[in-house]
Amino acid sequence: MSRHVATTLLALLCCGAVHAAEQAADFATRASVRVTQAAPYARLTLPIDAYLAARSPDLRDLRVFNANGEAVPFALIATPPQTRASEQQRALRWFPLHGEASTSGGDLQVDVRRDTSGTVVSVREQAGNKAGKPLRGYLVDTGSKEATRTALDVTLGEGVSGFHRVSVEASDDLAHWHSLQGEAVLAVLDFNGEQIRRERIELGHTGARYLRVLWREPAEAAPIAAAKLVTREAHTEAPKMVWTPASAAQRDAKGDYVLKLPTPIRAEQLRITLPPGNLLAPVEVATRRDERAPWQRLTSGVVYRLSGEGQDRTSPDLALGGAEVQHLRLHADPRSGGLGNTAPTLQVGLTPQQLVFLARGPAPYTLALGKPKAAPAALAVDTLVPGYGQAGAPTIADAEASFGPQAIAADSSSPSTPDAPAATRKWVLWAVLVVGVAVMGGMAWSLVKQTRR
């Protein structure tokens, strides 16, 4: 019985020491996190300081703590690409269409003259039609068949007010028409010195050359002063990379340039900035795990800086393919004359991840990194945020981390007052563990003596 009790006691003591709750003071680097609004979750794009402070390239030692010192759950996700929309407007040629108020658009009797490029140069009533028919709408020549147009801006003339219901039809040959917008509303409203204007007609994605705008209510069209074609284009841009600070490479005994980063990171690009002047050299980039390991070729390319004509032409960044690097060596082909007497500066770039965490407990929150041999603690984002990426998912507020000089140097500075209890708890746990081992040893010795007797 005594042996079982002792074994259980020792197991509990060991588990208590190993699985003791992590504290922010256990991490070398800590940064404050500011959340912009109240929400169940917060998200921030990790700065380069976070990667330089981590002990592992996969950020397994990253944690988030609230103001009570409690760790909150989090997830790491890839930064999504940015989609930017641009809008352009182009003035169009337009021509009035007259006809009976009871006729449909297809019954308008007009004579359209076009030049060799298809541009409408005149629109007039055919012979035999009676003059004085009401204005029914307008024929608009868009000038091309590019399938990018999305809207038509119609500027109503001076003195026009009220609501106007119109329809828009499209054609490529002025003979066959199909509907683009069955009913759109144009409006000019004046009240108490204020004015509201609605003069845009959404067309969707179409490549028709000609547009026909017909008034439905009132039956007679309002005068217009201009017509413009609105085109929108969406551009998808890759997430912006973050870069290590520009550091001058050190020249070794062989004449190569070497650079050591504070910690290994998964580098995607290498930026080499040469000193002023006309320089060009084929280079080879190598890496190694530590000072004792042999160099391994990573990539090669041509770097240059060409001055003249009022500007400098510089070589593009070299792709590193996400390799894990800490030690870099730049070897220049000696046949090119080298890279000059001034050492080049090197920067390593990577695409940052985004951190999403549960805003549990009071703010401010603390981002902590720099604990050797820490176990991964990140959750899958679908587990952390129910319905992530779907309509009705919980709100995620924007946040940002502030890595100041004090945060980066936290491992070399003396512990602050809030960290003292954490250190005390750590020593208490070790003391309890030592006492437990001593008790276990005494009980084991007592069992041995009883067995001998």
N, C-alpha and C positions, 0 to 999 in steps of 0.2 A: 504493500500500500504506500509506504513512504517513497519507494522508487517511482511509482506512477505520479505521485504528487509533485515530486521534484522535477520530473520530466515535463509535466504540464506547466509548472511555474517557469521553467527555463524557456519553453516555447513561447509563452505569452510575453515574457520579457524581450526575447529576440524580435518577435513580431512588433511589439510596441516601439522598439528602437528603429527597426527597418522601415515600418510603415507610418512613422510619425508624420504629421501633416507638414507639408512644405511651407516655408515662409519666404517672403520677399527677400529677407536678409540672407537666405541661402544662395542667392544669385549675385554674380559680380556686377552686373549692369542693370540699372532700373531707370525707367523713363515714365513720366506722367502721361496719362491719356486723357484728352479732353473730348467729351461727347457733346455734339452740337444741339441735340434736342432729346426730350424724354421719349424713349421707345424701349420695347422689350429687348432689342438687340442693337449692337453697334458694330460698325465696320470701318477699318482703316487700311490703307495701303502701306505696307511695311517700308520704311526708309532704308537706305543702305547702311545706316548705323546699326540697325537690328542684325543684319547679316554679319557685320564685322564684330559684333559683340557675342554672337552665338558661338558655342563650342563645337557645333556640328553643322554641316551644310544643310541638313534637312530640318533644322530648327527644332530638334527634339527637346531641347532644353528651354523652350519658350513657355512662359506662364503668364496669366493675367490674374491680378489680385484686386479686391475691392478695398475700401477704406478701413474695413474691419480686419484686414489681413487674410481674408478667406480667398482661396483660389476659385475662380469661376470657369465654367466650361467654355471651350472655344473650338473653332475649326479654322483650318488654313485652306484657301481656295485659290485657283489661278485667277489672275486679274483679267477680266473680260476685255475684248477689243472695244475701242471707242467708235461709235457711229455718229458722224457729223453730217448734217443736212445743209445744203446750200441752195439758195433760191435766186433765180435770174429772171428778169423781165425784158421783153422785147416788144417794141411798138409794131402794130400790124396795120395793114391796109384794110379798110372796111367800106362797104357800099350799101346804100339804103335799098330796101325791097318794098315795093308797093303792091297792093292787091286788095280784093274785097275782104271785109272782116269775116265773112262766113267761110272763106276758102281755107283749105289746109295748106301746109307748106308745099306739098307737091303740086298744087294747082297754081302757084305763082307763075305768071307768064312774064318771064324776063329774058332778055338777050344778053349773054355774057361773052365778052371778048377777052381773049388771053393772048399773051405773046408766046414766043417759041419756048420759053422756059416754063410755061404754065401759069405765070403770074397774071392775075386778073387786072385788066387795065380799065375796064368800064362795065357798068351794069345799067341797062336801060329797058324800058318796057318795049315789048314787041309791037310791031305795027298793028294797028287795029284796036289796040287797047284804049280805053277812055282815060283821059287825063283826070287828075284830081282824086285818084284812089288813095285811101288812107295808107299811112306808113305802117307796114306790118312787122318789120324787123330789119336785120342787116346780114349781109354776106361778108364773111371775114376770110381773108387769105392769110394762112399761117406762114407761107413761104417755104415750107419743107415738109418732108414725110418722116422726120425723125420721131421715133416713138418715146418721147420724153416729156411731152407737154402734159400738164396736170390741171391747169386752171386758166380761166380767162377773166381778166380784169376789164370791166366796162365802166368808163367814167361817164355818168349821166350828165346831161347838159345843164346849163344855168337855169334855175327856176323850177326844175323837176323835183317833185316831192311825193311822198306816199310809198305804197308797196306796188311792186311790179312783178308779176309772175311770168316767167319766160321758159322756153324750152330750147335745147341746143341739139342740132343734127350735124352729122359729119359725112363728108364725101371725098373721094379721091378724083372723081371725074366730073363733078357738078351734075351728074345725071342720076346716080343712084345714091340715096341718102339712108342713113341709119341713125337711130336716136342715141345720143350720148347722155343727155340729162333731160328727163321727162318734165320736171318742174323744178325750177330754181327761183329764188326770191331775191330781187334787187330792191333796195329801200333807201330813201333819204328822208330823215325825220328831223324836224326843227322844233325846239321847245325852249322857251325862256333863255334864248341866246345860245343854247347848246345844240349840237348837230350830231346825229348818228348816221353813218353811211355804210351800207352793205352793198358792195359792187363786185364781188368776186363770185364766179361760177365755177364750181369744182367739176372737172371733166374726167378725172381718172386717167388711166394709162391708154393713150391712143396715138396713132401715127397718121391720122387723116390730114390731108392737105387743106381742105376747105371746111369752114364752120358756118352754119346758118342759125342765127339767133332770132327766134320768133316770139312776139308778145302774145300771151294768152289772156292776161287780165291786167290792165284794160286791153281792149282789142286793138287799139292804136298804139304803136310803139312810141316811146319817149325819145327825144333827141339825145344823141350821145356826143361826147367831145373827144373821146379817144378809146382805143381798144389795145390791150397789151396781153401778150402770151406769157404765162408764168410757167417756168420749168423748175423742177426740183430734182436734185441728185443727192443720193446718200453715199457718203464715203466712209468706208470702214478702215480705221487706223489701228495698227498694232499698239498694245500698251507701251507707254513710255518706259524706257529702261532707266535704272538707277546706276550711278557710277561711283566707284571708289574715288577718294580725293586724288588729285594729280600728284604723283610722287616721282621724284627724279630717281632714275635707275642708278645703281651703283656698278662701277666698272670693276670686274674681277681681274685676276692675274693674267688671264688669257685674252683680255681685251673685250670680253662679252659684257653685256649689261644684264644685271640681275635685280630682281625685286621680290621682297618677301611681304606677303599680306599678313595682317594680325591673326587671321584664322582662315581655314579652307572655305572657299565658297564655290558654288557651281557657276562658272563664268560662261557667258554666251559670246561676248565680244571683247576685243582688246583694242584700246585706242592708244596710238603711238603719236606723240606730238614732238616733232623735230625742232631743233633751234632754227632761227631765221637763216635764210640763205638758200641757195640752190643745192639741195641734197636729194639723192636717190640711191637706194640700195636694196637688193634682194635680202630678205631676212628669214631666219628660221626661229620659231618659238618652241621652247622646250619647257617641261615641268618635271617636278619630282616631289615625293612625299615629304622628305626631310633632307637635312644637310648631308647625311651619309648615303642616301639612295642615289643611284645613277640617274642622269637626265634622260627623259623620254621625249621624243619629238611630238609636238602637239599640232602645229600647223606651220605654214610658210606663206610668204607673199612679198610684195614689193611696196616699200614705204617711200614716200617722197614729200618734199616741200619745194615748190617751184615759185620763185618770186618774179615779179615783173608785170607789166601792163596794169599797174595799179592794184593788183590783188595777188593773193597767195593761193596756189593750187595745192591741196593737201590730199594725201592718200586716204581711202576709206578705211573704216575699222576692219580688223581681222576677225573672222568668225572662229570661235573656240568650241562651239557645239555643246555647251553645257558641261564641259569637263570640270572635275573637282580640282581646283588649283589653289596653292598657297605660295609656292616658289615658282618664279618665272625666270627664264633666261632668254635674252634676245641676242642672237648671233647674226652679225651682218657679213655679207659676202665681201671678203677683202679685196676682190677685184673692182669693187665699186668705189673704193677709197674710204669706206667707213661712214660713220654718221657724224663726223666733225669732232671738235674738241669738247663741246658741251653735251652732257648726257641728255638723252631724250626723257620726256616724262611719260609715264605709263598709267593707264586707267583701265580697270576691269569693269565691265557692265553686265547686268543681268536684269531679267524681267521680274519685278517684285511680286510677291504673293499678297493676297488680302487676308487680313485677320478679322474673323467674325466672332464675337463673344456675347454671351448672355449677360445683360446688364443687371446682375443680381447683387443685391446689397447696395450700400451707399457709395456714392462717388466721393473723391476722385479714384479712378482706377490706375493701376500701375502695371506696366509691361516689364517683365523681368526676364533676363537672359544671362547666360554665362555660368551654368552649373555643370561641371564635368560629370560624365557618366549618367546624366539624367535620362529617365525613360520617357518615351514619347507619350504625350498626353492629349493630343488633338483628336477631336471627334470628327466623323464624317458630317459634312454640312447638312445633309438630309436628315441626319439624326438630331443635330443641334437645333435646326430651324424646321419645324413641321411645315410641309408644303412649300419648301424653298423653291423659288423660281416660278411659282404658279400664282394665279390670281387669288387674292384673299390671304396670301401669306403674311405673317407678322411683319410689322414695319422694322426696318433696319436703319438706324440713324448713322450719319457720318461722324467719324471721329478722326483724331490725329494724335500722333505720339510726339512728345517733345524730348529729344535726346540732347540735353545740354552738357556742358563740360563736366558738371558734377555727376551726371548720370553715367557718362562714359568712364569716369575715374572712380566709380563707386567701389571697385575691388581694391584700390590702393589707398583709399581714405579710411579713417577710423570710423567705426560704426556710430550711427546717430542714435539718439535716445530711443526712438521707437523700435530699433533693432536689438536693443539690449535684452528685453525679455526673451526674444527668440534664442539668443545665445545662451541665456540662463537655462531655458528649457532643454536645449541640446545637452548641456553639461549634466543636468539632472537625469536625463535619460541614460547617458553613459554611466553615471554613478549607480543608477538602479540596476543597469545591466551588469556592472562589475560586482555589486553586492549579490545579485542573483547567482552569478557564476560561483562566487565564494560559498554561498549557501549550498549550491548544488554540489560543490566539491566536498564540503563537510559531510553532507548526507551520504555521498558516495563512499567516503572513508569509513563512516559509521556502518554502512552495509557490508563493506569488506571485512571489518573486524567481526561482525556478527557471523558472517559466513565461515570465517576461520574457526570460531568457537564451535 
